[in-house]
Amino acid sequence: MPSLRVSRASDEFAREIAGRVGRWLLLALGFAIMLVGLGFAFLPFHLGLPMLVIGLMIVLKNSFKAKRQFVRVQRAHPKMVFPIRRLMRREPEVVLVFWQQYLRVERLVLPNRYRFAVRVRRYVKLRIRTRAV
């Protein structure tokens, strides 16, 4: 009977060690994906942001410290973190996040009279209203 208890304790210890090693491997994978995404973020095709989000999801799932830090950043800068949180949902709203970020960048870069996306949005909204009536 005592040997059975020892084997259970050693099995639990082995599972705990395997869980920790697996968590560390997933953290390393998440950070590697984030580094690759950071490298791709500066290239013309925009593959970097989705890779950064995937890496961040892996890291946040496996690190308590990263979760706490993410919550702190979220509370300090909610407008900055909100698009990332929208992309991390089960069914992400990729097109809406892209459009929102495009409008923000356009607002920062272009003067009011040259904002193409704002005019397109207003035109589409007006066309939808006139068709509904």
C-alpha positions in Angstrom: 0.0 0.0 0.0 2.7 2.6 0.8 4.3 2.1 -2.6 1.0 3.1 -4.2 1.0 6.5 -2.4 4.6 7.1 -3.4 3.9 6.5 -7.0 0.8 8.8 -6.9 3.0 11.5 -5.3 5.7 11.0 -7.9 3.1 11.1 -10.7 1.7 14.4 -9.4 5.2 15.7 -9.2 6.0 14.6 -12.7 2.8 16.2 -14.0 3.6 19.4 -12.2 7.1 19.5 -13.7 5.7 18.7 -17.2 3.1 21.4 -16.8 5.8 24.0 -15.9 8.0 22.9 -18.7 5.1 23.1 -21.2 4.2 26.5 -19.9 7.8 27.8 -20.4 7.9 26.3 -23.9 4.6 28.0 -24.8 5.9 31.3 -23.4 9.0 30.9 -25.5 6.9 30.2 -28.6 4.7 33.2 -27.9 7.6 35.5 -27.5 9.2 34.1 -30.7 6.0 34.7 -32.7 5.8 38.2 -31.3 9.4 38.9 -32.4 8.7 37.6 -35.9 5.5 39.7 -36.0 7.4 42.8 -34.9 9.8 42.2 -37.7 7.0 41.8 -40.2 5.2 44.9 -38.9 7.5 47.2 -40.7 7.1 45.5 -44.1 4.6 46.8 -46.7 2.2 43.8 -46.3 0.6 43.9 -42.9 1.2 40.5 -41.5 2.9 41.7 -38.4 -0.2 42.8 -36.4 -2.0 39.4 -36.5 1.3 37.6 -35.6 1.8 40.0 -32.7 -1.8 39.3 -31.5 -1.3 35.6 -31.8 1.9 35.7 -29.8 0.4 37.9 -27.2 -2.6 35.5 -26.8 -0.2 32.6 -26.2 1.8 34.6 -23.7 -1.2 35.9 -21.8 -2.7 32.3 -21.6 0.5 31.0 -20.0 1.8 33.9 -17.8 0.2 35.3 -14.7 2.7 38.2 -14.6 1.9 39.1 -18.3 -1.8 39.1 -17.5 -1.3 41.5 -14.6 0.8 43.8 -16.7 -1.7 43.7 -19.6 -4.5 44.6 -17.2 -2.4 47.5 -15.9 -1.7 48.8 -19.4 -5.4 48.3 -20.3 -6.5 50.5 -17.3 -3.8 53.1 -18.0 -4.4 53.3 -21.8 -7.8 51.8 -22.7 -7.9 53.4 -26.2 -4.5 51.8 -27.1 -5.4 48.3 -25.9 -9.0 48.1 -27.1 -8.1 47.1 -30.7 -5.9 44.4 -29.4 -8.6 43.1 -27.1 -11.0 43.1 -30.0 -8.6 41.0 -32.1 -8.1 38.6 -29.2 -11.8 37.7 -29.0 -13.1 34.3 -30.0 -14.5 35.7 -33.2 -12.4 38.8 -33.9 -13.7 41.8 -35.8 -10.7 42.2 -38.1 -12.3 44.4 -40.7 -13.8 46.7 -38.1 -10.5 47.0 -36.2 -8.7 47.7 -39.4 -11.2 50.4 -40.4 -11.0 52.0 -37.0 -7.2 52.1 -37.0 -7.2 53.5 -40.6 -9.5 56.3 -39.5 -7.3 57.1 -36.5 -4.1 57.2 -38.6 -5.9 59.3 -41.2 -6.9 61.7 -38.5 -3.3 62.0 -37.2 -1.7 62.3 -40.6 -4.0 64.2 -42.9 -5.8 67.6 -42.5 -9.6 67.7 -42.4 -10.2 68.5 -46.0 -8.1 65.6 -47.3 -9.7 62.8 -45.2 -10.9 60.4 -47.9 -12.2 57.7 -45.5 -14.4 60.1 -43.6 -16.0 61.3 -46.9 -16.6 57.7 -48.0 -18.1 56.8 -44.7 -20.5 59.7 -44.8 -21.4 59.0 -48.4 -22.2 55.3 -47.7 -24.2 56.3 -44.6 -26.3 58.7 -46.6 -26.9 56.2 -49.4 -28.1 53.6 -46.8 -30.5 56.1 -45.3 -32.0 57.2 -48.6 -32.5 53.6 -49.6 -34.2 52.8 -46.3 -36.7 55.6 -46.8 
